[in-house]
Amino acid sequence: MKSAPAIRQARIAIASNAGGSGKTTMTIHLAYGLGVRGYTVTIVELDHNGSLCTLAGLEPASPDHSVAVVFKRNFKGDYPLVPVWSNYLSTVTALQGGKPLEDSINDIYNSARKYQILQDALEDFPLTSDVVLFDTPASLEPMGPVALAACTHVLAPIKPEYKDTGSFADLLDWYYEKVRELRLKPQPKLLGFAPSRVAVDKAVHRNILGIRRKGEVSLKVLEEDTLPYQIQQLGVQCFQPIRECDYYLWASGVGLPLQLYRPGCAFSQDFDPIVDCIVNLITKK
C-alpha cells in the first residue's frame, strides 16, 4: 500500500564505471520494492548484455519491441513496455534492451541531439510511471551520458574492493564533466552511493566499510579511512551496505527478486533504505 500518493516522477540512473557492481540486481530489487508498495515503476534497460531477461524472467526482446525503437528518428511515443512479475503485481513494467541496442549506437551518434535523444523522447512522450529506473552498462559511453541527460537522479552501486572504491572519485568527475558539457538544466542530483555485493565474511570488505560481521561499526578501523566517510565528505549520501548472498543467484535463476523468491529474507531488506528515499522523493511536498 502507498504511504502517500506520488506527486512527481523520479527518473533514476543506476550507474557505475565498474563491471560486476550489481547494477541490474539493484534495479530489479528497487523496482519490486517500490512496486509492492503500490508505486508504478518502469525499468529502462540501456545495457546490450540483456541481463534483465535472466534476472526478471523475461524473454529476449526483438528490435521492434525493445528500447532500440526510442532511438529511431520516427519514434512517436509507442513504448513497447512489457509487464514484469505479472503473477505477483501489476505495477512494474520494462522497456528491454539487450542485443537490439548494439545497432542503436549508430542511431545515437547520427542524431543531431546525440546524448539527449532519450531525454527528448521522454519530454515529448512522457512515461506515466511514478519511477523510471535506467539500468546502464559498465561502459559509460554512450549509454551513460544518455541516461544522465534523461534522469533526475543518479544512484551508484559500488563494490567494496580496492579496484572499485578507487574509481568512485572518477565517477564523480565524469558526472560533473558531463553535466557541464551537456548543459543539463535542471542538473540531475546525486541520490548517493550504495556499497553492494558486500561479503561480510571478507575482512577486506569489512575494513573498507569500517564494519564488523554483523554490520556494527568497527573500532579497529579509523573512520576517515572508510569508504562511507570519504563519500560523505564529498557531500554525497552513502547508503547502508547491500550484502552478498547465494540466494541472489538462486533467485535470478528463476527470474525473481529475492523478496519473492525467499519472502522475509533479511538480505532483501538491505534495499529498504533506498526504497524509502525514493518514496520520499516522489511524495514529499
Backbone bond lengths (Angstrom), bond angles and torsions (degrees), N, CA, C in turn:
res aa  C-N    CA-C-N  psi(-1)  N-CA   C-N-CA  omega(-1)  CA-C   N-CA-C  phi
1 M - - - 1.457 - - 1.525 110.40 -
2 K 1.336 115.99 142.00 1.453 120.55 178.14 1.525 110.33 -68.33
3 S 1.338 115.77 135.55 1.457 119.64 173.38 1.516 110.17 -76.58
4 A 1.340 116.53 -27.59 1.462 123.34 177.71 1.519 107.24 -162.86
5 P 1.335 118.11 152.76 1.465 119.44 179.50 1.527 111.62 -70.98
6 A 1.313 116.13 149.38 1.465 120.58 176.04 1.520 109.40 -74.41
7 I 1.323 116.33 132.21 1.462 120.64 178.87 1.530 111.62 -112.51
8 R 1.326 116.01 -3.81 1.469 120.51 176.10 1.525 108.28 -154.39
9 Q 1.318 115.29 160.64 1.463 120.68 178.10 1.524 110.48 -95.90
10 A 1.316 116.18 140.26 1.464 121.60 171.53 1.521 108.34 -111.64
11 R 1.316 116.17 129.88 1.463 121.82 175.71 1.532 106.80 -116.11
12 I 1.310 116.20 111.52 1.461 121.41 -168.65 1.524 110.97 -114.99
13 A 1.323 116.06 122.48 1.462 121.69 175.36 1.520 108.67 -87.95
14 I 1.337 116.35 119.20 1.465 121.09 174.07 1.521 105.78 -88.82
15 A 1.321 116.99 103.56 1.463 120.75 -167.65 1.520 111.95 -127.55
16 S 1.315 115.17 146.05 1.456 122.18 175.39 1.516 107.78 -158.76
17 N 1.327 115.75 147.82 1.460 119.03 176.59 1.526 111.48 -99.92
18 A 1.338 115.75 21.45 1.464 121.20 177.68 1.522 109.44 -133.53
19 G 1.315 116.30 137.50 1.451 120.16 177.37 1.521 111.12 -75.94
20 G 1.325 116.61 156.38 1.455 120.70 176.85 1.508 115.30 74.02
21 S 1.324 117.32 18.42 1.468 120.16 -178.54 1.522 112.68 -87.88
22 G 1.327 117.45 -5.81 1.459 119.97 176.84 1.510 114.63 90.27
23 K 1.334 117.29 30.94 1.470 119.85 -177.73 1.526 112.27 -64.27
24 T 1.336 117.02 -48.48 1.464 119.20 -177.93 1.520 110.93 -68.83
25 T 1.323 117.28 -38.86 1.469 120.48 175.70 1.519 110.40 -58.64
26 M 1.324 116.56 -44.77 1.458 119.85 178.27 1.520 110.90 -64.11
27 T 1.324 116.69 -41.06 1.461 120.91 -178.56 1.519 111.71 -59.31
28 I 1.341 116.96 -49.24 1.464 118.16 -175.53 1.525 111.99 -71.26
29 H 1.326 117.63 -32.44 1.464 118.79 -179.68 1.529 111.77 -75.14
30 L 1.318 117.01 -33.04 1.465 119.10 173.04 1.521 110.25 -68.73
31 A 1.332 116.36 -39.80 1.467 120.05 179.23 1.519 110.58 -60.25
32 Y 1.322 116.62 -46.85 1.466 118.63 179.42 1.527 110.90 -67.11
33 G 1.339 116.70 -42.46 1.457 120.11 -179.15 1.517 112.82 -59.13
34 L 1.324 116.64 -36.86 1.465 121.13 176.81 1.522 110.78 -77.61
35 G 1.335 116.13 -42.34 1.458 120.35 -177.33 1.507 113.32 -63.65
36 V 1.324 117.19 -38.17 1.462 119.98 -178.74 1.528 111.18 -70.69
37 R 1.316 116.68 -18.41 1.469 120.52 175.54 1.529 111.70 -87.16
38 G 1.318 116.58 -0.76 1.459 120.59 175.96 1.507 115.50 100.42
39 Y 1.337 117.94 1.21 1.461 120.84 179.17 1.530 109.32 -90.08
40 T 1.320 116.07 141.38 1.462 119.90 -179.20 1.525 109.99 -84.29
41 V 1.324 115.23 138.29 1.463 121.82 -174.08 1.524 109.50 -134.31
42 T 1.331 116.10 137.13 1.461 121.28 170.56 1.523 108.94 -120.47
43 I 1.319 115.89 124.56 1.461 121.94 174.00 1.523 108.26 -90.86
44 V 1.324 116.90 124.84 1.464 121.50 175.89 1.525 107.39 -109.65
45 E 1.319 116.03 109.77 1.459 120.92 -176.45 1.528 110.06 -87.69
46 L 1.329 115.83 113.65 1.463 121.53 -179.56 1.526 111.75 -106.37
47 D 1.313 116.05 17.77 1.463 122.25 -178.82 1.524 109.34 -108.37
48 H 1.329 117.02 127.43 1.467 120.13 -178.89 1.524 112.85 -75.77
49 N 1.344 117.67 -8.28 1.467 119.92 178.73 1.523 112.66 -71.63
50 G 1.320 116.87 -21.74 1.456 120.13 175.45 1.514 115.07 70.08
51 S 1.331 117.90 31.60 1.465 120.95 -179.44 1.520 112.62 -62.35
52 L 1.316 116.53 -24.89 1.462 119.96 -177.71 1.527 111.34 -61.00
53 C 1.326 117.03 -33.06 1.471 120.52 178.39 1.521 110.53 -54.99
54 T 1.330 115.35 -48.47 1.460 119.99 -177.28 1.520 111.39 -70.72
55 L 1.314 117.04 -50.20 1.455 120.45 -172.22 1.521 113.54 -73.12
56 A 1.334 117.12 -25.35 1.463 120.06 -179.21 1.524 112.69 -110.03
57 G 1.328 116.97 3.08 1.452 120.00 176.34 1.512 114.62 68.91
58 L 1.339 117.19 38.72 1.462 121.56 -178.49 1.525 111.03 -107.18
59 E 1.320 115.76 155.17 1.457 120.74 172.55 1.530 108.94 -79.08
60 P 1.331 118.69 148.91 1.469 120.11 176.76 1.525 110.91 -57.65
61 A 1.320 115.44 142.38 1.467 120.41 -177.40 1.523 110.76 -89.16
62 S 1.311 116.04 142.51 1.463 120.99 171.68 1.526 108.09 -77.60
63 P 1.330 118.79 161.67 1.468 120.46 -179.18 1.525 113.56 -53.46
64 D 1.328 117.64 -40.73 1.463 120.90 -177.56 1.522 113.05 -75.07
65 H 1.325 116.75 -9.51 1.462 120.68 -179.77 1.529 110.52 -123.20
66 S 1.322 115.10 35.34 1.459 121.26 -179.97 1.523 109.85 -131.77
67 V 1.319 115.42 174.78 1.462 120.59 178.84 1.527 111.31 -64.69
68 A 1.332 117.21 -13.95 1.469 120.53 178.98 1.524 111.87 -57.32
69 V 1.338 117.92 -29.30 1.469 120.13 -178.50 1.524 111.19 -65.65
70 V 1.330 116.70 -26.75 1.467 120.51 -178.06 1.525 111.03 -67.35
71 F 1.323 116.82 -26.50 1.462 120.90 -177.57 1.527 112.86 -89.49
72 K 1.317 117.57 2.69 1.460 121.54 177.68 1.528 110.56 -84.01
73 R 1.323 115.69 148.58 1.467 120.72 -178.53 1.527 112.39 -62.16
74 N 1.326 116.81 -29.19 1.467 120.24 -175.34 1.523 113.14 -94.83
75 F 1.331 118.06 16.74 1.467 119.72 -179.59 1.524 110.36 -66.12
76 K 1.338 116.03 130.48 1.466 121.71 -175.99 1.530 112.89 -121.45
77 G 1.324 116.91 18.18 1.459 119.07 174.37 1.508 115.86 97.18
78 D 1.330 117.57 7.32 1.464 120.50 179.61 1.530 108.59 -89.21
79 Y 1.326 116.08 82.82 1.459 120.93 -178.23 1.534 110.25 -71.74
80 P 1.327 118.79 125.18 1.468 120.94 179.30 1.532 111.65 -80.77
81 L 1.314 115.91 71.12 1.462 121.37 -177.38 1.523 111.01 -78.00
82 V 1.322 115.84 142.37 1.464 120.87 175.36 1.527 108.70 -122.58
83 P 1.333 117.60 143.03 1.465 119.97 178.12 1.523 110.92 -71.22
84 V 1.315 115.29 148.58 1.465 121.48 179.47 1.530 108.69 -121.20
85 W 1.319 116.45 131.76 1.471 122.84 -179.36 1.532 111.75 53.41
86 S 1.326 115.29 43.23 1.468 120.59 -173.96 1.524 113.25 -65.55
87 N 1.330 118.07 -15.86 1.463 120.09 175.46 1.521 112.08 -74.95
88 Y 1.341 115.64 -11.57 1.459 119.80 -174.63 1.524 113.17 -118.59
89 L 1.330 117.27 -32.49 1.466 120.99 -179.86 1.525 109.40 -155.59
90 S 1.317 115.61 167.27 1.477 120.45 -177.08 1.518 112.07 -121.36
91 T 1.320 116.84 15.42 1.460 120.92 -170.82 1.526 114.55 -103.61
92 V 1.330 118.10 -6.22 1.468 120.75 -175.47 1.526 110.23 -116.78
93 T 1.327 115.77 129.51 1.464 122.10 174.97 1.524 108.89 -128.34
94 A 1.317 115.54 166.43 1.467 120.10 179.95 1.516 110.82 -137.18
95 L 1.315 114.54 145.98 1.457 123.71 170.95 1.525 104.55 -113.25
96 Q 1.312 116.12 100.41 1.454 121.35 -167.95 1.529 113.74 -75.97
97 G 1.332 113.66 150.07 1.453 121.03 174.28 1.512 110.18 -107.70
98 G 1.325 115.86 -113.87 1.453 119.66 179.51 1.520 112.53 83.07
99 K 1.305 116.38 -155.33 1.464 122.71 -173.79 1.530 114.22 -54.55
100 P 1.350 120.22 -37.27 1.472 119.26 179.49 1.525 113.81 -57.08
101 L 1.337 117.02 -21.57 1.467 119.63 -179.00 1.525 112.73 -70.62
102 E 1.322 116.98 -18.47 1.464 119.02 -178.47 1.528 111.26 -59.39
103 D 1.317 116.42 -35.43 1.467 119.87 179.31 1.525 112.45 -82.01
104 S 1.334 116.60 -13.24 1.464 119.78 -177.83 1.516 112.56 -73.65
105 I 1.325 116.70 -20.49 1.463 119.55 -178.74 1.523 110.35 -59.74
106 N 1.330 116.98 -43.01 1.469 119.90 177.32 1.524 111.20 -64.27
107 D 1.342 116.73 -38.84 1.465 120.03 178.43 1.524 110.91 -61.01
108 I 1.330 115.75 -39.12 1.466 120.14 -179.71 1.526 110.72 -67.18
109 Y 1.326 116.95 -49.56 1.464 120.03 -176.59 1.525 112.63 -70.41
110 N 1.334 116.93 -23.54 1.467 119.91 178.36 1.524 112.83 -87.25
111 S 1.321 116.41 -7.20 1.462 120.43 179.75 1.527 110.43 -80.54
112 A 1.307 116.50 143.50 1.466 120.64 178.44 1.525 111.16 -62.53
113 R 1.332 116.04 -30.68 1.466 120.44 -177.49 1.526 112.63 -97.97
114 K 1.306 118.23 -7.64 1.463 124.80 176.44 1.532 112.60 42.91
115 Y 1.340 116.67 -106.46 1.457 120.21 -172.40 1.529 113.50 -63.89
116 Q 1.324 117.41 -19.05 1.462 119.86 -178.46 1.528 113.53 -91.15
117 I 1.327 117.26 8.52 1.455 120.47 -174.28 1.536 111.99 -64.47
118 L 1.335 117.66 -39.11 1.468 120.41 177.52 1.523 110.44 -73.34
119 Q 1.309 116.63 -39.95 1.466 120.94 175.84 1.521 110.49 -56.88
120 D 1.327 117.21 -44.87 1.462 121.23 179.62 1.523 111.16 -62.53
121 A 1.338 116.50 -42.38 1.466 120.10 -179.66 1.523 110.97 -62.11
122 L 1.331 116.42 -42.15 1.461 119.88 -178.37 1.524 112.08 -71.92
123 E 1.319 117.07 -27.05 1.463 119.72 175.38 1.524 110.98 -76.32
124 D 1.329 116.64 -39.66 1.465 120.39 -179.30 1.526 111.96 -76.35
125 F 1.330 115.81 -35.32 1.469 121.25 -177.27 1.532 108.29 -134.01
126 P 1.321 117.99 77.65 1.469 120.95 -173.57 1.529 112.89 -63.31
127 L 1.320 115.23 138.58 1.455 120.21 167.41 1.525 107.79 -73.17
128 T 1.312 117.06 144.93 1.466 120.46 -175.10 1.522 113.16 -91.68
129 S 1.304 118.27 -0.49 1.465 121.50 -177.16 1.523 111.24 -66.11
130 D 1.326 115.04 151.82 1.465 120.37 175.61 1.525 110.85 -67.17
131 V 1.321 116.13 -36.64 1.466 121.63 -178.12 1.526 109.34 -134.99
132 V 1.329 115.95 134.92 1.463 122.38 173.08 1.525 107.02 -116.11
133 L 1.329 116.76 126.62 1.457 122.10 179.86 1.525 109.34 -112.03
134 F 1.336 117.11 119.82 1.460 122.01 177.77 1.532 108.97 -94.22
135 D 1.313 116.46 114.51 1.463 121.89 176.59 1.524 107.75 -91.39
136 T 1.327 117.21 110.18 1.462 121.80 -172.13 1.527 111.54 -104.26
137 P 1.337 117.38 157.93 1.472 120.55 177.91 1.522 111.31 -80.21
138 A 1.348 115.45 167.64 1.464 119.88 178.54 1.521 110.98 -65.58
139 S 1.326 116.69 -35.34 1.464 120.42 175.94 1.525 108.60 -75.50
140 L 1.319 116.62 119.53 1.460 120.15 -173.64 1.524 113.49 -75.33
141 E 1.310 117.71 -10.88 1.469 120.85 -176.74 1.529 110.33 -112.21
142 P 1.335 120.51 129.24 1.466 127.08 -2.43 1.529 114.06 -96.68
143 M 1.354 117.72 -5.96 1.459 119.35 -171.02 1.528 113.47 -71.32
144 G 1.336 116.80 -23.84 1.458 118.95 176.68 1.518 112.38 -61.02
145 P 1.345 118.32 -54.88 1.463 119.62 176.25 1.527 113.33 -62.42
146 V 1.337 117.37 -32.86 1.468 120.56 177.54 1.525 109.80 -61.64
147 A 1.339 116.52 -46.40 1.464 120.64 178.96 1.522 111.14 -67.82
148 L 1.327 116.75 -39.81 1.465 120.49 -179.02 1.520 111.05 -61.17
149 A 1.321 116.60 -43.25 1.465 120.24 -179.46 1.521 111.90 -66.02
150 A 1.334 116.75 -29.27 1.465 120.63 -175.11 1.518 113.48 -92.30
151 C 1.330 118.20 -12.43 1.466 120.25 -171.66 1.521 112.28 -95.37
152 T 1.326 113.88 165.55 1.466 121.18 171.47 1.525 111.01 -102.54
153 H 1.345 116.26 -23.05 1.461 121.43 -177.66 1.527 110.04 -144.65
154 V 1.331 115.38 156.72 1.464 122.23 176.69 1.524 108.60 -122.87
155 L 1.331 115.37 130.17 1.465 122.22 175.61 1.521 107.44 -121.38
156 A 1.330 116.79 127.74 1.465 120.52 -173.56 1.524 111.67 -119.30
157 P 1.340 117.74 108.07 1.466 119.14 170.38 1.520 109.57 -71.86
158 I 1.320 116.38 143.95 1.460 120.11 -178.74 1.514 108.99 -143.47
159 K 1.318 116.32 127.96 1.458 121.36 -179.42 1.527 109.11 -83.54
160 P 1.348 118.40 133.30 1.470 120.56 -175.87 1.528 112.58 -78.73
161 E 1.313 115.52 66.37 1.453 121.88 173.44 1.520 107.40 -130.02
162 Y 1.312 116.93 151.36 1.458 120.16 -169.88 1.523 113.09 -59.28
163 K 1.327 117.79 -35.68 1.463 119.37 -179.85 1.527 111.73 -69.11
164 D 1.334 116.79 -24.59 1.461 120.97 -179.89 1.526 112.13 -92.41
165 T 1.339 116.22 -42.58 1.461 118.83 -176.53 1.520 111.41 -66.13
166 G 1.331 116.79 -28.74 1.457 118.89 178.06 1.510 113.15 -70.33
167 S 1.349 116.11 -12.77 1.463 119.51 -176.32 1.524 113.41 -97.06
168 F 1.344 117.85 -4.01 1.466 117.30 -177.10 1.523 111.35 -66.71
169 A 1.336 116.71 -33.04 1.467 119.49 176.54 1.525 110.36 -67.68
170 D 1.349 116.41 -34.89 1.467 120.02 177.03 1.525 110.83 -64.69
171 L 1.330 116.71 -38.81 1.462 120.04 178.40 1.524 110.52 -64.97
172 L 1.321 116.65 -39.83 1.465 119.56 177.33 1.522 110.82 -64.66
173 D 1.336 116.95 -41.76 1.468 119.99 177.54 1.525 110.43 -60.46
174 W 1.338 116.03 -43.60 1.473 120.84 178.38 1.523 110.13 -60.83
175 Y 1.311 116.38 -44.08 1.468 121.42 -179.34 1.531 110.88 -58.60
176 Y 1.316 116.72 -52.47 1.468 119.74 -177.69 1.533 111.58 -66.20
177 E 1.331 116.24 -36.77 1.465 119.92 179.35 1.528 111.11 -64.97
178 K 1.338 117.50 -45.30 1.459 120.99 -178.05 1.524 111.74 -70.68
179 V 1.320 116.98 -36.83 1.468 119.69 176.05 1.523 109.93 -59.09
180 R 1.337 115.99 -40.66 1.464 120.26 179.83 1.528 111.01 -71.73
181 E 1.330 117.09 -45.68 1.466 120.68 -177.94 1.527 111.94 -63.41
182 L 1.330 115.89 -40.93 1.465 120.24 -177.27 1.524 112.43 -85.92
183 R 1.339 116.06 -4.75 1.469 122.02 178.22 1.531 109.99 52.93
184 L 1.326 115.19 51.52 1.461 120.83 -175.83 1.524 110.65 -77.74
185 K 1.314 115.00 117.90 1.464 121.78 179.14 1.529 108.23 -139.51
186 P 1.348 117.05 118.49 1.466 126.57 0.04 1.522 111.83 -70.62
187 Q 1.305 114.74 154.63 1.454 121.01 -178.82 1.523 110.09 -75.17
188 P 1.342 118.80 130.53 1.465 119.37 175.14 1.523 110.18 -61.01
189 K 1.314 116.12 141.67 1.458 120.93 -176.02 1.523 110.82 -94.53
190 L 1.315 115.17 151.67 1.456 120.83 175.48 1.525 108.52 -83.23
191 L 1.323 116.35 110.42 1.457 119.79 177.68 1.518 110.22 -70.51
192 G 1.327 116.14 -35.31 1.453 119.88 176.43 1.512 112.91 146.08
193 F 1.337 114.21 177.65 1.460 122.29 172.96 1.527 108.34 -103.80
194 A 1.324 116.21 146.87 1.461 121.26 178.77 1.525 108.91 -129.15
195 P 1.339 118.25 106.44 1.466 119.26 174.82 1.525 109.74 -56.82
196 S 1.318 117.05 125.15 1.461 120.43 -173.30 1.522 110.77 -128.68
197 R 1.340 114.34 162.73 1.464 121.78 -178.40 1.529 110.47 53.37
198 V 1.324 114.91 42.79 1.462 121.61 -176.37 1.530 109.65 -82.70
199 A 1.322 116.89 115.64 1.464 122.45 176.54 1.527 107.79 -94.42
200 V 1.323 116.34 101.14 1.467 119.60 -174.09 1.523 112.17 -68.83
201 D 1.335 117.56 -12.29 1.462 119.53 176.69 1.528 111.88 -84.27
202 K 1.338 116.97 -5.44 1.463 121.31 178.12 1.524 109.80 -96.66
203 A 1.321 115.47 122.72 1.461 119.92 -177.66 1.522 111.88 -60.85
204 V 1.337 117.01 -36.61 1.465 119.16 -177.87 1.523 110.84 -64.33
205 H 1.334 118.15 -38.67 1.463 120.64 177.45 1.525 110.40 -65.53
206 R 1.324 116.37 -43.79 1.467 119.97 -179.34 1.523 110.75 -64.35
207 N 1.320 117.02 -41.83 1.462 119.85 -178.16 1.524 111.75 -66.88
208 I 1.324 117.00 -41.32 1.464 120.02 179.81 1.523 110.96 -63.35
209 L 1.332 116.11 -35.60 1.468 120.27 -178.75 1.524 112.60 -92.22
210 G 1.328 117.47 -12.48 1.458 120.71 -179.97 1.515 113.29 70.35
211 I 1.337 115.80 39.44 1.466 119.94 -178.33 1.524 110.16 -127.27
212 R 1.348 114.82 166.58 1.458 122.01 172.97 1.526 108.44 -101.98
213 R 1.322 116.45 -179.21 1.464 120.68 -173.51 1.525 113.39 -57.84
214 K 1.324 117.58 -35.47 1.462 120.53 -177.85 1.530 112.64 -92.52
215 G 1.332 116.23 7.95 1.453 120.19 175.29 1.508 115.67 95.49
216 E 1.332 117.04 -8.75 1.457 118.90 179.50 1.532 110.27 -73.37
217 V 1.336 116.14 159.98 1.462 121.49 -177.23 1.527 110.44 -64.40
218 S 1.315 116.06 134.07 1.460 121.29 176.78 1.523 109.73 -87.92
219 L 1.313 115.49 131.70 1.462 120.34 178.66 1.528 111.59 -87.69
220 K 1.329 116.29 -3.23 1.462 120.50 -178.56 1.530 112.75 -88.39
221 V 1.331 116.06 -10.28 1.465 120.60 -177.78 1.524 108.92 -116.58
222 L 1.325 116.89 129.50 1.458 120.29 177.53 1.527 109.61 -63.69
223 E 1.324 116.45 134.00 1.461 120.46 -176.75 1.523 111.60 -56.58
224 E 1.328 116.87 -40.32 1.463 119.95 -176.64 1.530 112.74 -68.74
225 D 1.330 116.83 -12.11 1.462 120.58 177.70 1.525 112.66 -91.98
226 T 1.315 117.67 -3.09 1.465 120.54 -175.52 1.529 111.32 -91.16
227 L 1.318 115.20 152.58 1.462 121.02 179.72 1.527 112.47 -62.56
228 P 1.349 119.50 -46.08 1.471 118.37 179.34 1.527 112.87 -57.55
229 Y 1.321 117.08 -40.47 1.469 120.19 179.67 1.527 110.60 -63.05
230 Q 1.325 117.00 -45.11 1.459 120.78 -178.10 1.525 111.50 -64.52
231 I 1.333 116.57 -37.10 1.466 120.41 177.20 1.524 110.53 -67.15
232 Q 1.320 116.01 -45.58 1.462 120.38 -177.61 1.521 112.02 -66.46
233 Q 1.327 117.25 -29.88 1.462 120.06 177.86 1.520 112.16 -66.78
234 L 1.325 116.46 -17.89 1.464 121.07 176.51 1.522 111.49 -91.33
235 G 1.325 115.91 6.89 1.460 120.30 178.46 1.510 113.81 78.81
236 V 1.334 116.62 22.06 1.459 121.77 -177.94 1.524 109.09 -116.90
237 Q 1.312 116.70 140.39 1.455 121.44 179.84 1.526 111.18 -71.98
238 C 1.334 116.11 141.74 1.459 121.72 173.23 1.524 107.70 -120.24
239 F 1.325 116.74 116.84 1.457 121.27 -178.68 1.525 110.52 -77.60
240 Q 1.323 115.16 167.93 1.461 119.59 178.07 1.531 109.81 -66.25
241 P 1.328 117.44 155.60 1.468 120.57 -176.59 1.533 113.15 -62.76
242 I 1.330 114.54 143.99 1.463 122.29 170.84 1.526 106.30 -97.80
243 R 1.318 116.02 107.91 1.462 120.19 -173.23 1.536 112.34 -74.82
244 E 1.314 114.82 145.68 1.458 121.66 175.98 1.526 109.54 -83.44
245 C 1.329 116.16 142.72 1.465 120.33 172.48 1.519 109.09 -157.69
246 D 1.336 115.89 157.26 1.465 120.70 -178.00 1.520 112.45 -65.68
247 Y 1.322 117.31 -22.16 1.463 119.92 -178.86 1.532 111.64 -58.69
248 Y 1.330 116.75 -31.28 1.467 119.21 179.30 1.530 110.90 -63.06
249 L 1.327 116.51 -39.59 1.465 120.09 178.51 1.523 110.78 -65.40
250 W 1.315 116.48 -43.34 1.462 119.88 -179.57 1.525 110.71 -66.73
251 A 1.323 116.26 -40.04 1.467 119.81 179.75 1.523 110.97 -65.19
252 S 1.337 116.77 -40.17 1.466 119.66 -179.70 1.522 111.05 -65.93
253 G 1.335 116.37 -27.93 1.454 119.99 179.15 1.516 113.60 -65.51
254 V 1.329 116.61 -22.34 1.469 120.74 177.61 1.528 111.18 -113.30
255 G 1.337 116.71 10.14 1.460 120.86 174.12 1.508 115.03 70.01
256 L 1.342 116.75 33.77 1.460 120.21 -178.33 1.524 110.71 -125.39
257 P 1.335 117.11 151.38 1.457 119.66 169.42 1.523 108.50 -72.63
258 L 1.312 116.20 159.71 1.461 120.35 -177.06 1.526 111.77 -61.50
259 Q 1.339 116.41 -31.44 1.467 119.50 179.91 1.523 111.92 -59.83
260 L 1.339 117.43 -32.19 1.466 121.18 178.75 1.526 111.81 -89.84
261 Y 1.313 116.19 -37.25 1.465 119.98 -177.75 1.523 111.29 -68.45
262 R 1.315 116.12 -39.97 1.467 120.63 -178.33 1.530 108.68 -138.97
263 P 1.335 117.34 77.19 1.470 121.18 -177.07 1.530 111.72 -55.62
264 G 1.324 114.38 137.57 1.453 119.72 178.73 1.511 114.69 83.98
265 C 1.337 117.68 -2.22 1.464 120.69 179.82 1.527 110.08 -63.49
266 A 1.313 116.07 130.57 1.466 120.39 -175.82 1.521 112.39 -63.94
267 F 1.333 117.42 -28.24 1.462 119.91 -177.69 1.532 111.56 -64.66
268 S 1.323 117.29 -37.91 1.468 119.65 -178.90 1.521 111.67 -67.88
269 Q 1.330 117.14 -20.71 1.460 120.54 179.30 1.527 112.22 -72.38
270 D 1.330 117.29 -11.43 1.464 120.28 177.98 1.526 111.79 -62.17
271 F 1.339 116.72 -23.88 1.466 120.12 -179.66 1.532 112.72 -81.79
272 D 1.322 117.45 -13.05 1.466 120.69 -173.10 1.530 113.95 -57.34
273 P 1.350 119.96 -42.44 1.467 118.45 178.87 1.530 113.33 -60.33
274 I 1.334 117.21 -34.60 1.466 119.43 178.18 1.520 109.94 -72.08
275 V 1.338 116.76 -41.83 1.469 120.32 176.70 1.524 109.89 -59.50
276 D 1.329 116.97 -44.34 1.470 120.76 178.71 1.525 110.87 -59.52
277 C 1.325 116.09 -41.31 1.465 120.92 -179.93 1.521 110.92 -63.36
278 I 1.335 117.07 -42.05 1.465 120.77 -179.86 1.522 110.65 -68.02
279 V 1.325 116.71 -41.28 1.471 120.02 176.98 1.526 109.95 -58.88
280 N 1.317 116.26 -41.43 1.464 120.04 177.98 1.527 111.25 -62.78
281 L 1.334 116.64 -37.97 1.471 120.88 179.18 1.523 112.05 -60.35
282 I 1.329 116.46 -41.99 1.467 119.88 -172.19 1.519 113.46 -91.15
283 T 1.340 117.09 -10.82 1.471 118.93 -176.02 1.523 114.27 -114.95
284 K 1.329 117.43 -23.45 1.463 119.80 -173.90 1.520 111.41 -70.32
285 K 1.321 116.59 130.88 1.470 121.36 -179.97 1.523 110.85 -80.96
